[in-house]
């Protein structure tokens, strides 16, 4: 593990494993870099993987997001990581929040240091375009964004000094259940959805201790606010000239296939891989097929 210094004085935790061509992989909301380990270890003799915990998550939970443009900050953090390790011709990939970070990185910094790109389950913008339902959460966006707004108002009233376990019980449960809903609708299989519900209800202390730290619980709301604000990255998509693979779940309730195919429209050379029995998390819903396609992407 390494602690990468960032331009604003914060640090970012990064797992570094393997030897060979550099690969940088970015995780999704509420996750951490270590969640890629079972995917990358089979290829650790051919590639060197860099698996950061984005600000607010994992061992980078401490890093500030308050008052910042979240995805611009994430994109700058990626640039700082590349500078710190002196990386070029990097294979870059991201899922969900991580993919949106990659698209923002391209918009701000360009892909001059990127040799190949993998976009897993994210469209060009988190908000709907006028007259379309092409943003995050699809038809459920309005309801979820309304819940996010309620939680943001509660957090503002609670203040920065109120700890997660000091929140009124009904507020804490609303926050917990909202995060669980974000996870639940990411899954296609009913069993995975039930496991998430049970874990949120009965294993909250363990989850917040080992999986999703809550010392700065407000930082999750900072990311939710960023999704509500949106960031349209379509203007820079045509600048992506490197080999690109777009992985999509046909059953996704985050982004429709049509919404994700908009990226392919702007990057006509992109390869599209569709997982027929997967939702927003193909590595969970169809792990064997995902691993096969992930390995193919790395080797091609």
N, C-alpha and C positions, 0 to 999 in steps of 0.2 A: 504494500500500500504506500501511497505517497500523498502528501498534502501540497497541492498546487497553489502558489500565491496568485491572487487575482488583483486586477488593476485598482480596485477600491479598498484594498487592504484585507479583504476576506480571504478564506482558503477553501479549497474544494478537495474532497477526498476522492482518490482515484485508485482503483485496483489495476495492477499491471501484471499481465500473465502471458507467458509464451515467448517465442523468438521468431523473427521473420518480418514480413511486410506488416506495417502498422495498420491496425483496425481500431476505429473509435466507434463505440456503440452507446447510444443514449436511451435510457429507460423511460417508462411512462409515469403518469401521475401516481403518487403514493408508493412508488417502487424504489429501487436502488440498483446500483451497478452490479452488485453480486447476483442479481436475478438472471444475469446473462451467463453465469459461469457454466451451467450444465450444457449450454449451447456451444460455448467456445472451447471448452477443454479438449474435445476431440481433435481440434485443429491447432492446438498450441505449439506443435512442432513446426508448423509452416507459417504461422502468423503471430504477431505480438499484439495482444488486445489491451486496449485502454478503456476501462469501464468506470466512468465517473458517477458519483452521486450528485445529481443536480442540486442546486441550492434549495434548501427547505426539506430535503429528503435524505434518508439514510444518515451517514456520518457527516453530511454537509448541511444537516438540519439547522445548525447554528447560523449559517451565512444569511445576511440580511437581504430581504426582498421588499421591505416596507418602503413605499413611495417610489419604487423603481418600475420602469417598463420591464415586466418579467421576461418576455421572450427576447427583447434586445439585450438584456443582461445575460440571459443564458447564452445567446450567440457570442457575446463578448467573452464570456467564460470559456467557450469552446476555443476561441482564438487565443486566449491566454494559455490554455492547455497545450495547443499546438506549438506555441512559442516556447513554453517551458521545456517541453521534451524535444524541441527542434524537429518537428515532424512535417514532412511534405509527401505528396503523392499518397495520401491517406485514403483507405477505404472507410467511408463514413456511413453509418446507419442509425436509424432511430425508429422507435415505435411510439405512436400516439403523441404524448407531450414531447417526447424525444424527437419524433419526426418533425413536429411543428418547429422545434428549435433548429433543426437542420435547415428547414425551408427559410426560416428567418436568418440563419447564418448566411445562406446563399444571397438573400436580399441585401444584407448589410456588407458582407465581406467578399462575396463571390466564392466560387469553387476552384480558384486557381491552385489551392493546396490539396484539393480532393481528387483522387484518381478514379473513384467509383462510388456510387450512392445507392443505398437501400432505404426506401420509404415504406414503412409498415403502418397502414391504417390511420392516415390523417389526410385531410383535404387541404386546399390552399388557404383556407380561412376558417376560423372557428365560428364566425357568425354567418347567418344566412345572407345570401345576396338577395336584393329586392325581387320578389316574385318567385323565389326558389326556396326549397328546403334542402340546402346543401352544406349547412354548417354542422358543428358538433352536436351530438345527441339527436339529430334528425327532428322528427315530429315532437319529441319530448323536450326540445330546447327551451321553449317558453316556460314550461313548468319548472324545469331544473334551474334556469336562470332566476326565476322568481324566488326559489328556495335559497339560492346563493345570495341574492340581495337581502333576504331576511337575516341570514347568518352574518353577513357583513355589517348590517345595522346593529345586531346583537354584539358583535365583536367590538364595534366602535364604542358602544355604551359600556361594555365591560372594561375596556382599557387594556393596555399592554401588560399590566402587572397582574392581571387575573390569570392564575394557572388553570390548566385544563380541568383538573380534578376539583378546582374551587368553583367552577361554573355551576349555576343552578342545574339540578338533575335534568329537568326537561330540556334545557338548552344543550347540555352535553349529549343527550340522547338524540336530539335533532341533528346535531353536527355529526355524531357517529353514524346515524342512519343515512344521512346524505352521502357520506363517503362510501358507505356500504352499497348504496344504490348505484353510485358511479362504477364501482367494481362489478356489481351484479349485472347491470345491463351490458357490460363488456363481454360477458360470457354467453355462449350459445347453449351449452348443455345445462339441463335442469339441475343435475347433481352439483355442478360447480356453483350454481346460483344458491342452492340450499346450504352448501358448505360456507359460503360467504355470510349468509344470514345468521347461521348458527355461531360462526366465529365472532361476528360483531356483537351478538347478544351475550354470549357466554365466555368469551376469551378476550374481552377488551383490555384488561390489564396486561396480559401477555403480548397482545398485538402492539400495544402502545409502547411496550418496553423493548421489544426485539424487532419489530417490523416498521412501525410508523411512529417515530418519536413525537411527543406532543408538548415538549418544553416550550416550543414556540408554535403553538397550535394555529395561531393566526396566519402563519405563512401559507398554509393550505388554502386559506381564503384569498390570499394575494394571487395565487395561481388561478383560482376560480374567477376572480375579478378580471384577470388577463384574458381568460376565455370569453368573458362577457364583452370585453372591450373589442376583441377581434384584432386581427392583423392580416390584411390581404396581401399574400405573397405572390400573386399571379404575375405581377409586372416583371418579376425577375426569373420566372421559371424558364423562359426561352433561353436564358443565359447558361443553363445547365447543359453542357456539351459532353460531360463524362458519361460512361455507361451507367444506366440507371435501371433499377428494378423496383416495381411498385407491387407490394403484397397487400391483398385485400381479402376480407372475410365476406363471403356472399351473404351471410346472415347478420352482418354487423348492424347494430342499432345506434352506433356512433356516427358512421358515415355511410351513405348509400354507395353502391357501385358507381352510379352516375356521377355523384359528387367527386369520388376519387378519380374517376376517369377524366375529369377536367384537367388533372395534372398531366395525364398522358397526352391530352390534346395540345398542351403547351410544350411537352417534351416528346415529340413524335417517335424518337428512337428508343423510348423507354420500353422495357419488357414488363408485361403485366402477368402476375401470378395470382390466381384466385383460388381460395380455399373454400370449397363448396359447403362444408359442414362446420364452418367456423364463424364466430362473431368478430369482435374487435380484438380478441387475443388469440390468433391462430396458433401460437406456440403452446397454448393451454388446450384449446379445443381439438386441434389436430397436430399433436406434438411430433409424431413420426414424419408426417408429410412436411411439416415446417422445417424440421432438422434437415431433411433431404434437400429442400429448396434453399435453405440457408447455406448449406455446404456447397451447393451448385453455384450460388451467387459469389461466394468467396473464391472459388476455383476458376470461374469463367474469365 
